Amino acid sequence: MTATTGELAVRTRGLRKRYGQLDAVAGVDLSIRSGEVFGLLGPNGAGKSTTVEILQGHRARDAGEVEVLGEDPATATRSWRGKVGIVWQDESAPGELTVRETVRHFSRYYPNPRQPDEVIELVGLAEKAGSRIKALSGGQRRRLDVALGVIGGPELLLLDEPTTGFDPGARRQFWSLIRQLAAEGTTILLTTHYLEEAEALADRLAVIAGGRIAAEGTPAHLRESYSGEATVEWTEPDGSPRSERTTTPTRTVAGLMRRYDGEIPGLRISRPTLEDVYLRLTGQESAR
Ligand SMILES: Nc1ncnc2c1ncn2[C@@H]1O[C@H](COP(=O)(O)OP(=O)(O)OP(=O)(O)O)[C@@H](O)[C@H]1O
C-alpha cells in the first residue's frame, strides 16, 4: 500500500496563497519522501496551516504546482481522499457517542478501513472505548482525532499543530504514537510551533517564516550549517559588556589576549543551539 521509498509523497513548486494584500504563502517548494516524518516548523502566522490546507485540498492556491500522492489535491478523486488522513486543528466529533461508536462510524466512510478496536488500542484509548466523547480530556480528544485520521488506513497523514495545549507528559505520549505510525510506514507531515517537537519527530524539517521556507534539512544538518558562527563575549575595562559574532572565534580571542594582560574578564564563547538557529531564521532572535 505504501509507495516505494524514495518516491515523493508531497511535492510543491512555487506554491502561493494571498489573502488580500498579505502573501500568506509566498513561493513554497516542498519535497516530502514516502515513509518519512516531515516537520513544518514556524511561528504564528508563518503560513503552516494555509500550506497544509492546500495540500488537503481544502483551500485553493493562487499559483504553483502541487502533487500529493501523485494527484493535484484541487481536483483529487474520491480514492485519493481515502489515502490521505487528516487531523484537523479543531476536530469536533459529536459528544454523545462513545469512542468506539465514533471510530466505527467514521470507518464506514472508507473502502478499506483499519479495524476500529485496533486503532483505538493504537492511540491508547482502549480503556476509554466505552466512554462518551464529551467525558474525554483534551489530550484524549486529540488521540481520538488521530484515530479518526488513521481509521481509513492512510498512506499520508497530515497533522496541523497536533500537540498545541498538551502538557509535557501528553506530548511525549503523542510523540510515541506518531513514531509508531511512522514505523508502520505512514508518511507524516506535521506542523508545529515547537522546535523540540520537530527535532524529536522529524526525519527532515523545513523552517517557514513569512510564507517562505527559510531553511530545510535534517535537524543535524540545520544545526551544522548554521553553527559555524560563534559568539565571543567579554567585559571591557570600564565594565561594559561586549560581544562579537564571528566565524573565527580563536582569532578574536587572540586579539583580546593581546589587549589584556592575563585573564580576559567575562570571557565566554558560545555556539548557537538549534533553538538559536530557529529564532534567527524566523526573525525572532530578540525573543531570547
Ligand atoms: N482566511 C484567511 N483570511 C485572511 N487571512 C488569513 C486567513 N487565514 C490565514 N490568514 C493569514 O495568513 C497568514 C498565515 O496564516 P496561517 O494560519 O497559515 O499561519 P500558521 O503558520 O498556521 O499560524 P499559526 O501557527 O498561528 O496557526 C497569517 O498572517 C494569517 O493571519
The ligand as an ORCA input file, in Angstrom:
! r2SCAN-3c Opt
* xyz 0 1
  N      -8.886     33.008      5.789
  C      -7.974     33.966      5.950
  N      -8.199     35.235      5.578
  C      -7.275     36.200      5.716
  N      -6.041     35.989      6.246
  C      -5.751     34.747      6.645
  C      -6.690     33.661      6.531
  N      -6.117     32.540      7.008
  C      -4.876     32.900      7.406
  N      -4.658     34.215      7.194
  C      -3.394     34.947      7.482
  O      -2.365     34.326      6.735
  C      -1.163     34.222      7.489
  C      -0.742     32.764      7.590
  O      -1.702     32.089      8.383
  P      -1.582     30.534      8.733
  O      -2.788     30.185      9.529
  O      -1.327     29.774      7.503
  O      -0.283     30.532      9.636
  P       0.233     29.437     10.656
  O       1.704     29.317     10.414
  O      -0.559     28.197     10.557
  O      -0.029     30.158     12.042
  P      -0.452     29.528     13.485
  O       0.754     28.864     13.991
  O      -0.796     30.780     14.252
  O      -1.626     28.632     13.249
  C      -1.457     34.871      8.828
  O      -0.998     36.196      8.793
  C      -2.972     34.823      8.918
  O      -3.461     35.899      9.697
*
